[in-house]
Amino acid sequence: MRRFVVVGHKAVTTPKFSLNDLPGGAGRMDIVARCVNASLFISHDLRRDVECFAVLLGEPEPPVTVRVNGERVRYLSPDERSPAALIKKALGVLEQGVPPAGETESTPGVFVSRRSFAEVIGGLTDIVYLHEAGEDIRSAGLKGDEAFVLSDHQNLTPDEEATLASAGARRVSLGKKLYHADQCIVVVNYELDRLLDG
């Protein structure tokens, strides 16, 4: 299973946001939504062997982690509002009460919990931190089932980078140019598809 972990530093942790204002009132939820879609969609289908973790750290009650499983997810369309609506529903379920250490399925294939970034990373193996100072992706010896970590429009904090270092994460680069988070995910999927499809 290939995994993407996206940190939304300002993405709100309440369902009380408008789907018409994802960049503003929802704390750049538009970036998170695009990352979910970039992780899972190919033309006319979904990647069944991919999961996307959205770690939401905005107000009012962070952290919240929403996990979208490509094999099980339903009701997901390739536009920003669709994944944002599923996240909104997940946050609503969380407001109704989930055990502190538990994860619950809010809609098919969408799971919500109070897990922190460190807890998410602690549950993963073969972690790759996408970073411009890393080893080039084409020579990094990737197998295709790694967990790739990236941030929204803000850099990871020093504490988040320390968490990755403690977990033994490798730094891998997509080249000298800087891309948006969702574009990075598309490039990673493309490179791994080429690698695995021979």
C-alpha positions as semicolon CSV with decimal commas, in nm:
position;residue;x (nm);y (nm);z (nm)
1;M;0,000;0,000;0,000
2;R;0,137;0,340;-0,101
3;R;0,062;0,618;0,146
4;F;0,072;0,995;0,143
5;V;0,071;1,201;0,463
6;V;-0,025;1,564;0,414
7;V;0,002;1,814;0,700
8;G;-0,256;2,092;0,688
9;H;-0,116;2,340;0,936
10;K;-0,414;2,577;0,913
11;A;-0,686;2,335;0,798
12;V;-0,979;2,374;1,035
13;T;-1,083;2,097;1,272
14;T;-1,453;2,182;1,280
15;P;-1,725;2,094;1,029
16;K;-1,849;2,453;1,047
17;F;-1,678;2,569;0,730
18;S;-1,818;2,657;0,392
19;L;-1,743;2,445;0,088
20;N;-1,752;2,774;-0,103
21;D;-1,454;2,916;0,090
22;L;-1,200;2,636;0,119
23;P;-0,891;2,859;0,079
24;G;-1,000;3,119;0,335
25;G;-1,244;3,024;0,609
26;A;-1,144;2,657;0,600
27;G;-0,772;2,726;0,649
28;R;-0,647;2,616;0,305
29;M;-0,861;2,305;0,304
30;D;-0,841;2,342;-0,075
31;I;-0,479;2,220;-0,061
32;V;-0,575;1,919;0,149
33;A;-0,864;1,837;-0,086
34;R;-0,641;1,857;-0,393
35;C;-0,387;1,630;-0,225
36;V;-0,652;1,367;-0,153
37;N;-0,756;1,369;-0,518
38;A;-0,397;1,370;-0,647
39;S;-0,324;1,067;-0,428
40;L;-0,618;0,859;-0,541
41;F;-0,738;0,953;-0,888
42;I;-0,627;0,828;-1,226
43;S;-0,829;0,873;-1,543
44;H;-1,172;0,713;-1,499
45;D;-1,070;0,522;-1,188
46;L;-0,921;0,530;-0,839
47;R;-0,592;0,394;-0,714
48;R;-0,710;0,107;-0,494
49;D;-0,365;0,054;-0,339
50;V;-0,321;0,409;-0,204
51;E;-0,414;0,579;0,122
52;C;-0,400;0,948;0,200
53;F;-0,368;1,078;0,555
54;A;-0,467;1,441;0,610
55;V;-0,334;1,568;0,943
56;L;-0,537;1,878;1,024
57;L;-0,379;2,119;1,272
58;G;-0,601;2,427;1,250
59;E;-0,850;2,566;1,499
60;P;-1,044;2,492;1,709
61;E;-0,942;2,142;1,829
62;P;-0,630;2,001;1,665
63;P;-0,506;1,750;1,588
64;V;-0,744;1,557;1,368
65;T;-0,637;1,294;1,115
66;V;-0,861;1,193;0,825
67;R;-0,752;0,878;0,643
68;V;-0,893;0,806;0,296
69;N;-0,852;0,449;0,171
70;G;-0,858;0,408;-0,207
71;E;-0,992;0,054;-0,195
72;R;-1,294;0,137;0,019
73;V;-1,377;0,503;-0,049
74;R;-1,711;0,594;-0,205
75;Y;-1,875;0,924;-0,302
76;L;-1,544;1,082;-0,405
77;S;-1,532;1,290;-0,722
78;P;-1,229;1,462;-0,881
79;D;-1,311;1,817;-0,771
80;E;-1,207;2,010;-0,460
81;R;-1,553;2,022;-0,304
82;S;-1,599;1,644;-0,302
83;P;-1,307;1,545;-0,075
84;A;-1,368;1,859;0,131
85;A;-1,729;1,749;0,183
86;L;-1,611;1,404;0,298
87;I;-1,368;1,570;0,541
88;K;-1,646;1,799;0,664
89;K;-1,865;1,494;0,729
90;A;-1,577;1,320;0,909
91;L;-1,528;1,623;1,134
92;G;-1,900;1,620;1,210
93;V;-1,880;1,256;1,316
94;L;-1,581;1,339;1,534
95;E;-1,779;1,614;1,707
96;Q;-2,038;1,354;1,806
97;G;-1,774;1,171;2,005
98;V;-1,505;0,923;1,910
99;P;-1,299;0,747;2,177
100;P;-0,977;0,948;2,225
101;A;-0,754;0,667;2,100
102;G;-1,002;0,540;1,843
103;E;-1,066;0,579;1,473
104;T;-1,413;0,569;1,321
105;E;-1,538;0,533;0,965
106;S;-1,746;0,840;0,883
107;T;-1,835;0,736;0,527
108;P;-1,714;0,433;0,330
109;G;-1,335;0,445;0,316
110;V;-1,299;0,767;0,517
111;F;-1,172;0,732;0,874
112;V;-1,132;1,003;1,136
113;S;-0,937;1,013;1,460
114;R;-0,760;1,245;1,703
115;R;-0,419;1,109;1,605
116;S;-0,134;1,358;1,599
117;F;0,131;1,383;1,331
118;A;0,374;1,194;1,555
119;E;0,119;0,917;1,612
120;V;0,050;0,883;1,240
121;I;0,422;0,866;1,162
122;G;0,473;0,617;1,446
123;G;0,233;0,377;1,274
124;L;0,411;0,382;0,938
125;T;0,721;0,219;0,792
126;D;0,943;0,307;0,494
127;I;0,887;0,678;0,540
128;V;1,000;0,924;0,273
129;Y;1,013;1,297;0,342
130;L;0,973;1,487;0,016
131;H;1,235;1,760;0,044
132;E;1,430;1,960;-0,213
133;A;1,758;1,868;-0,042
134;G;1,697;1,494;-0,066
135;E;1,823;1,222;-0,299
136;D;1,677;1,232;-0,647
137;I;1,363;1,017;-0,671
138;R;1,498;0,835;-0,978
139;S;1,804;0,705;-0,793
140;A;1,650;0,656;-0,448
141;G;1,574;0,285;-0,492
142;L;1,205;0,319;-0,410
143;K;0,984;0,010;-0,416
144;G;0,647;0,180;-0,459
145;D;0,491;0,105;-0,120
146;E;0,654;0,379;0,085
147;A;0,480;0,644;0,296
148;F;0,548;0,990;0,152
149;V;0,525;1,293;0,381
150;L;0,471;1,647;0,265
151;S;0,330;1,973;0,391
152;D;0,074;2,225;0,270
153;H;0,176;2,581;0,178
154;Q;0,392;2,599;0,493
155;N;0,711;2,407;0,565
156;L;0,709;2,133;0,824
157;T;0,799;2,268;1,167
158;P;1,130;2,175;1,334
159;D;0,936;1,945;1,570
160;E;0,770;1,770;1,276
161;E;1,105;1,730;1,102
162;A;1,250;1,589;1,425
163;T;0,965;1,337;1,438
164;L;1,053;1,224;1,086
165;A;1,422;1,202;1,170
166;S;1,346;0,989;1,476
167;A;1,137;0,758;1,258
168;G;1,428;0,712;1,017
169;A;1,264;0,894;0,727
170;R;1,469;0,933;0,410
171;R;1,473;1,264;0,226
172;V;1,387;1,233;-0,142
173;S;1,375;1,517;-0,394
174;L;1,165;1,569;-0,705
175;G;1,424;1,804;-0,854
176;K;1,534;2,162;-0,819
177;K;1,199;2,326;-0,885
178;L;0,941;2,369;-0,608
179;Y;0,592;2,236;-0,674
180;H;0,258;2,259;-0,502
181;A;0,184;1,972;-0,265
182;D;-0,075;1,808;-0,492
183;Q;0,162;1,839;-0,789
184;C;0,432;1,661;-0,587
185;I;0,193;1,372;-0,527
186;V;0,113;1,347;-0,899
187;V;0,487;1,339;-0,979
188;V;0,552;1,069;-0,717
189;N;0,268;0,854;-0,850
190;Y;0,396;0,904;-1,205
191;E;0,753;0,810;-1,118
192;L;0,644;0,502;-0,925
193;D;0,402;0,397;-1,199
194;R;0,689;0,412;-1,450
195;L;0,912;0,217;-1,214
196;L;0,658;-0,057;-1,141
197;D;0,511;-0,085;-1,490
198;G;0,856;-0,135;-1,637
